[in-house]
């Protein structure tokens, strides 16, 4: 009886140790799989300051998680982005993360990737009319709402201009929808006269400048300018300067670019909408690694892209003015106090 008991204990110990050994092998295999994951990251542009920041933060997080990133910038060229994406697919990336230059034509990239069994995440900009796997962004409707509310806190009636983003970027429509959610009732009651309502090709500051300058040449007067991002705000402010209106007319933007933050503390721009890019980049990196490993990801929202309800993860943006610059941009380390409060 004693021998049988001893033998039973020995067998139990052996099987226990084998189980631990198997678990270690499995864990090593998972780590090996993680280290072999390559994410193709295709960005539609590097023109704005923020995209270089996104790329850097995303890459750092993927490396921390054991993966690698193959990066391509398409220089605002949809055909080039398609070619670069095809090249990434041919190189055998495990997943594609795309900031589309054109949210419509990028649907062909999704189809091409799916044909090779590669899943696709849209980063910050939605890809329309396709079977997109996941979307990670900020709540861009809220961006527009925050812009409008900030301008209305300064002036709530008069001649308003709206200078939107690129028509190729679905975010432009979301931001505009948010703005008009707030100002349309005031337009309807006659307190706001919308004198300019335009999109801006590729978000170009020079085109925003041209739009507002053309209006001011004829009318010489404007009470507020709601701009979709900091680049278009810069163009608008340059036009206002030519009519000695800069600093007198409230102007909105988004992205919290350093020059915009400097303009805000100088009194030339009223508000920028800060989108904590580190949160976006790191969340996108985590989601990309999980999906590449065929693991479940929990969305916090779904967004209809014209074809399906896309599982999405959206992050809330923050309105930044002169009053809360230190408590947001500076506190988060997004820009240093020395850089923002630069002496003229």
Residue pairs with C-beta under 8 A, 6 or more apart in sequence:
30 293
31 66
33 293
34 65
34 66
34 67
34 289
34 293
35 66
35 67
37 66
37 67
37 68
37 94
37 95
37 289
37 292
37 293
38 67
38 68
38 69
38 70
38 91
38 92
38 93
38 94
39 62
39 67
39 68
39 69
39 70
39 93
39 94
39 95
39 96
39 97
39 285
39 288
39 289
39 292
40 69
40 70
40 72
40 85
40 88
40 89
40 91
40 93
40 95
40 96
40 97
41 55
41 58
41 59
41 69
41 70
41 71
41 72
41 97
41 123
42 71
42 72
42 74
42 81
42 84
42 85
42 88
42 96
42 97
42 98
42 99
42 109
43 51
43 54
43 55
43 71
43 72
43 73
43 74
43 99
43 123
44 74
44 76
44 81
44 99
44 100
44 101
44 102
44 125
45 51
45 73
45 74
45 75
45 76
45 99
45 101
45 202
46 52
46 55
46 73
46 75
47 76
47 202
47 203
48 203
48 229
48 231
48 255
48 257
49 255
49 257
49 258
50 255
50 257
50 277
51 73
51 99
53 277
53 281
54 99
54 123
54 124
54 277
54 280
54 281
55 71
57 277
57 278
57 281
57 282
58 69
58 97
58 123
58 281
58 282
58 284
58 285
59 69
59 71
61 281
61 282
61 285
61 286
62 68
62 69
62 285
62 288
62 289
63 69
65 285
65 286
65 289
66 289
67 285
67 288
67 289
67 292
70 88
70 91
70 93
72 81
72 84
72 85
72 87
72 88
74 80
74 81
74 84
74 101
76 101
76 202
77 101
78 101
78 102
78 105
78 106
78 168
81 98
81 100
81 101
81 102
81 106
81 109
82 105
82 108
82 109
85 96
85 98
85 109
85 112
85 113
86 109
86 112
88 96
89 96
89 112
89 113
89 116
89 118
93 118
94 118
94 292
95 118
95 119
95 120
95 121
95 288
95 291
95 292
96 109
96 113
96 118
96 119
96 120
96 121
97 120
97 121
97 123
97 284
97 288
98 106
98 109
98 120
98 121
98 122
98 123
98 127
99 122
99 123
99 124
99 125
100 106
100 109
100 122
100 125
100 126
100 127
100 169
101 168
102 168
102 169
103 125
103 126
103 127
103 128
103 168
103 169
103 170
104 128
104 129
104 168
106 122
106 127
106 128
106 130
107 127
107 128
107 129
107 130
109 120
109 127
110 120
110 127
110 130
110 131
110 132
111 130
111 131
113 119
113 120
114 120
114 131
119 133
119 134
119 291
119 292
120 127
120 132
120 133
120 134
121 133
121 134
121 135
121 136
121 284
121 287
121 288
121 291
122 132
122 134
122 135
122 136
122 137
122 310
123 136
123 137
123 280
123 284
124 136
124 137
124 138
124 171
124 280
125 137
125 169
125 170
125 171
126 132
126 135
126 137
126 170
126 171
126 303
126 305
126 310
127 135
127 305
128 170
128 305
128 306
128 307
129 305
129 306
129 307
130 305
130 307
131 307
131 308
132 305
132 307
132 308
132 310
133 291
133 310
133 311
134 287
134 291
134 297
134 299
134 310
134 311
134 312
134 313
135 303
135 305
135 310
135 311
135 312
135 313
136 280
136 283
136 284
136 287
136 312
136 313
136 314
137 171
137 280
137 312
137 313
137 314
137 315
138 275
138 280
138 314
138 315
138 316
138 317
139 314
139 315
139 316
139 317
140 171
140 174
140 175
140 178
141 174
141 175
141 177
141 178
141 181
142 178
142 316
142 317
143 174
143 175
143 178
143 254
143 273
143 275
143 317
144 174
144 175
144 176
144 177
144 178
144 179
144 180
144 181
144 182
144 228
145 178
145 179
145 181
145 182
146 178
146 271
146 273
146 317
146 318
146 319
147 175
147 178
147 179
147 226
147 227
147 228
147 252
147 253
147 254
147 271
147 273
147 319
148 178
148 179
148 180
148 181
148 182
148 183
148 226
148 252
149 182
149 319
150 250
150 252
150 270
150 271
150 319
150 321
151 160
151 224
151 226
151 250
151 252
151 270
151 271
152 182
152 183
152 186
154 224
154 250
154 270
155 223
155 224
155 250
156 186
156 191
156 192
157 186
157 191
157 192
157 223
158 192
158 193
158 223
158 224
159 193
159 195
159 219
159 221
159 222
159 223
159 224
160 183
160 192
160 193
160 194
160 195
160 222
160 223
160 224
160 225
160 226
161 194
161 195
161 196
161 197
161 212
161 215
161 222
161 224
161 225
161 226
161 236
162 176
162 179
162 194
162 196
162 197
162 198
162 226
163 196
163 198
163 200
163 208
163 211
163 212
163 225
163 226
163 227
163 228
163 232
163 235
163 236
164 172
164 175
164 176
164 197
164 198
164 199
164 200
164 228
164 232
165 171
165 172
165 175
165 199
165 200
165 203
165 228
165 229
165 232
166 172
166 199
166 200
166 201
166 202
166 203
167 199
167 201
168 202
169 203
172 199
172 228
175 228
175 254
176 228
179 226
183 192
183 194
183 226
186 192
187 193
187 194
195 215
195 219
195 222
196 211
196 212
196 215
196 222
198 211
200 207
200 208
200 211
200 228
200 232
200 235
201 207
203 228
203 229
203 231
203 232
204 231
204 235
205 231
205 232
205 234
205 235
205 238
206 235
207 235
208 227
208 231
208 232
208 233
208 234
208 235
208 236
208 239
209 235
209 236
209 238
209 239
210 235
211 235
212 222
212 225
212 235
212 236
212 239
212 240
213 239
213 242
215 222
216 222
216 239
216 240
216 242
216 243
216 245
220 243
222 240
222 245
222 249
223 249
224 249
224 250
224 251
225 233
225 236
225 240
225 249
225 250
225 251
225 252
226 251
226 252
227 233
227 235
227 236
227 251
227 252
227 253
228 253
228 254
229 253
229 254
229 255
230 253
230 254
230 255
230 256
230 257
230 259
230 260
230 269
230 272
231 253
231 255
231 257
232 253
233 251
233 252
233 253
233 260
233 263
233 269
233 272
234 253
234 259
234 260
234 263
236 251
237 246
237 251
237 263
237 268
237 269
240 246
240 248
240 249
240 251
246 268
247 266
247 267
247 268
250 270
250 271
251 268
251 269
251 270
252 269
252 270
252 271
252 272
252 273
253 260
253 269
253 271
253 272
253 273
254 272
254 273
254 275
254 317
255 272
255 273
255 274
255 275
256 272
256 273
256 274
256 275
256 320
256 329
256 334
256 335
257 272
258 335
258 339
258 340
260 269
260 272
261 272
261 320
261 325
261 329
261 335
261 340
262 339
262 340
262 341
262 342
263 269
264 270
264 271
264 272
264 320
264 321
264 322
264 325
265 322
265 325
265 340
265 341
266 344
267 322
270 321
271 319
271 320
271 321
272 319
272 320
273 317
273 318
273 319
273 320
274 317
274 318
274 319
274 320
274 328
274 329
274 334
275 315
275 317
275 318
276 315
276 317
276 318
276 332
276 334
277 334
278 332
279 315
280 315
283 313
283 315
287 297
287 313
290 296
290 297
291 297
297 311
297 313
299 311
299 312
299 313
300 312
300 313
300 314
301 312
301 313
301 314
302 309
302 310
302 311
302 312
303 309
303 310
303 312
303 314
304 310
318 328
320 328
320 329
325 340
326 337
328 334
329 335
329 340
330 336
330 337
330 340
